[in-house]
Amino acid sequence: MKKIIFLKPILNFLFIGLVINTLSRFVLFIIFKERVVQTEDYWMIFPIGLRMDIILLSYIAFLPTLLICVLPDEYLQKIKSFFTFYFLTFLFLMLFLELASHDFINEYDTRPNKLFIDYLIYPKEVFGTLLKSYLGSIIFSFVFMSIALFYSIKKAGVLFYPKFTLYRTKMMLFPLVAFLLFFGARSSLVSKRPINASNAIFSTDQLTNNLGLNSLYTVGFALYSLKNEGNAEKMYGKMDALEAISRVKKYMNVPEGDFTDPSLPLTHIQKADTNLVRPYNIVVFLQESLGAEYVGSLGGLPLTPEFDKLTKEGLLFTNIYATGTRSVRGIEAVITGFLPSPSESVVKLSNSQTGFYTLAQNLKEKGYDTSFIYGGMANFDNMASFFNGNGFTEIIDEEDYKNDKTAFKGTWGYSDEDLAVKANNYFKSKGAKPFFSLMFSTSNHEPFEFPDGRIKLYDKEKNTVHNAMKYADFSIGKFFDMAKKEPYFKNTIFLIIADHNTRTYGKNLVPINKFHIPALIIGPNVPKGVDYTKLCSQIDIAPTLINFLGMDLQNPMPGRNLMKLPVTTKGRAIMQFHNNNAFRVGDDVVILQPNKEPLQFKMKNDTVLIPEKLNPEMAKDALGHIITASYLYHKRKYKMKDQK
């Protein structure tokens, strides 16, 4: 034992790291036990977890192990404080992320991942939300980590300072130590590839699979995976771009003769039933987190009386599914019609900040005034940059409300009611010129702040998701009450649609029920009091909206004009849930996961998926949509012909 005393700092680090992650995993198992035990062989989270912990710790331990083994003791004494700093930094990162995991899982149904990193970019909004919604967790974590830090510093010298050992002994043992760390990091001598997060997947419940990981690994893996974010082939498999595009085209319901430009493969002409001298305005009212489960007219909770009344005045889509779980993904689908992919939304990607198709750009070229109206800061999630570079002439955000002394400002910006007033006043000023506008709400966002006295509370406690939904609905009603009194109303097509649901979670690899959202179109020539019940996707809404516009429009959108879809054609929806992609046609669902074979299920209902034999053609169609999105983005082929 004396011969290996020089490895004591490494062994202490490995032991403490295993204790932190194993205890955290056990606590999370107890908290989520009711769900986890529904998975057969759920106990596998513990051996898998141990394996993944050893992989992570072995990678981290390699540098200090190398230094301890190859440097003579006189040099080690000069840098001994480095070891304390190095080990404590990683141990406290582990501890911090494990302490954060419970609340993050409650919100997003997964361990901290890239989304956790994304939110760190916006400290003002995020810190305000944390203080108001998770104050108890913050206090507990701060106290716990402070106590841990106090004792760690006190014991650091004993735990992490290298011990004197004969240099010859260290060098003799180094090959064995290096091999053990190498084996620990790869976790296999047989596999050609190192073990990674895909090897932790043993069930169809993605949360259960996630408990077999640790949160420093999932965050680190998310950062590492950024290099593959634009490489769909590395994640899901290879396919020739021409084949992929042809597979997307067959779902578009566009005659081959209507495709207009071979260099922009999806660009086609969408013909109007009637071309008007003065085409209609379009107003898109994008609702933050308004899932179908909160909408009375969709069988949800009775929180939306105003929206429910409006359904009698327009076309309600009762079976529409969001493409993702983030606002920027919803914006991507509704405003650009672009296909979802494992990459970031195009709103945030560098190659789409200019020269990328949007409805705003399309209509701006037709003489429309275009605007984005928001109660928060438009720079959040890079929205202002994307909109400014792709056809939005006017951007109205938080700064433009400051002179209104009666406006209500919350953590995420001014209230939906203030947004409605601001937008109505802006639209009144447009006169005869046609306009396109995107309104984006904020009040549905945690910590659910809104003015007093506007609604009869659904929950006794004011700042809850249910009350915020009811207030958002109140604001929808107020906006339409004001708009109906104005001349622009009779010349405007309105779309009310959600960006995504609140919390997207469930025991399936993709919790499809949590992607169900409302969408309602109201306006001239739009059917009134009609429900469109066939399955459809968020990307189908923009082409359908254009159907009512009153002019021919050339565009590259792969979504379907649902008003022209044959009755016999099955509905299609595409959903991106973290790195899992669900491609649904009718009641058949193919799910693609990184570095795994596709899986197919038959939907008994939104929450019950029954495994069935894979249809290779459907799996190829699913892959084709992902490959096409990647190809169009990287080759800059999703744009108007003259768009730079």
C-alpha positions, 0 to 999 in steps of 0.5 A: 500500500505504501507504494501507491500512496502517491495516488492517494489524491486521485483515489480520494477524488474518485471516491468523493466523486462517486459518492456525490453522484451515487447519492444524488442518483439514489435521491432522484430515484426516490423522488421519481420512484413512482414513475421509474419503477414502471420501467422493467429492469429500472434497477439498471440505472445504478450499475449504468450510473456507476459505469458512467460516473467512472467514465467521467471521473477517469477523464477528469483524473487523467491530467493530475494523474499524469503530473503526479506520475511523471513529475519529480517530487520537488516539482510537485511540491511547487504546484501542490495547490494546483491539485487542490484547485483542480479537484475541488473545482470539478467536485463542486461542479458535480455537486452544484449540477446534482443539486440543480438536477431536481428542479431542472428535471421537474421543469424539463423532464431531463437532467441539465443539458444544453438548455441549462447552458443556454439559459446562463446567457440571460442572467437577468431573466433567469435569475429573476425567475429563480429567485421568485420560483426556486428560492427555497432550492437556492437557499438550501443549495447555497448553505449546503455548498458553503458548508461543503466548501468550508470543510473541503478547504480545511481538509484539502491538504490531507486529501489532495496534496501529492505524497512523497514516493520514489520516482522509480516506483512511480514510473514503474507503476505509471503504465498500469495506472494509465491503462486503468484510467484509459479503461475507465474512460473508455469502459470497454476494450472490445468496442471500437467507439468509447462508451457514451450517453447512448449506452445508457439507454435501456428503456423507452422512458427517457427520464429513467435513462437519464437517471443512469447518467450524471449531470456534469456528464450531460452538460459536458456531453452537450458542450462536446456535441455542439461540434456535431450539432449541424451534422445530422448524419453523424447523429442519425445516419447517412442519406444522399441529399437528393433522396432526402429532398425527394422524401420531403417533397412527397409529403408536401402535396405540391405538384411537381410542376409548381416547383420553380427553381432547381437550385432552391429545391423546395421553392414552389408557387402556392396559388391563391383561389382568388387574387385580391387587389389589396391582399389581407394583413396577417397578425400572428399572436404567438402564445408562450407555453399554451399547451392543449391541456390548458385549453377548454375547447381542446378538452383541457382545463377550463382556463381559456373562455375567451379563446373558446369563444373565438373558436366559433369565429374561425377555423380551429385545429384540434390535432396539431403538434408543436415541433419542439419544446422551446420558443425559438423552435416554435418561432422557427416553425410558425414564421419560417416553416422550417423543419425541426432538427437536432441543431439549435433553432435557426433563430440562433444559428449563425448561417441563418441570421440573414438570407433565410426565408421568413413570412416577413421577408416574403411579404415585405417583398410584396410591399407589406409593413412587417413588425415584431411586437414583444413585451420582453427584451427582443435580444432574448434567444437572439430574436432581434438579430434574426428578425432584423436580418430576415425581413422584419422592419420594425421591432418593438420590445420592452424599451418601448413600454417605459413611458406607459406608467400604467403598464405592468412589468414582470421578470420577463417583460411587460404583460400580455395585456400591455402587449395587446394595447401596444399592438392594437395602437400600432396596427391602427396607425398602418392605414391602407398599407398591408402589414404582417406582424408577429406578437409574442406573449410573456405572461405564461412564463414562470414565475407567472406574474400578471396584474391584479384584479383581471381574472377570477383566480383558478388557484388560490395562490396567484402566481401559478401556471393555471392562473397565468394561462387564464390571464393570457386568455384574458389578454387574447380576449381584450386584444380582439375586443379592441381589434374588432372596433378598428377598420383594420380588423375586417382586412386581417387574418389572425392566427393564435397559436402556441409556441410549445407546451409548459413542461414537456415530460413523460415516460416515452422517448418522445412524450407526444401528448405534451406537444399538443397545442392550440391553433386558430385562424380567424379572418375573411374567407376563413371557415367559421366555427369549423374544427380541422381534426386531422393530424397536422404539424406546426410547420403546416400552419404558415402554408395554410395561412397563406391559403387565405391571403389573396395572392400567389406566393412563392416560398420554400416551406415544406409544410402542407396547405391543409385546405388543399390536402386530400381527405385520403392523405394521412396527417403528419407531425414531426417532434424534436425532443432533446436529441430524439426525433419523432416522425408521426404519420397517422397513428404510426410513429418512428423515433430516431435517437443518436447512434441508435437504430430507429424504433417504431410504435403504434399509437393507442393514444397520445400517451400509450405507444406500442412497439411494432416492427419497423417500416424501413421506408417510413424510417427513411422518410423520417431521416430524410426530413432531418437530412433535408433540414441540415442540407438546406441550412448549410447550403443556404438553400432555404430562402427567396431567390433574390434574398442575399 
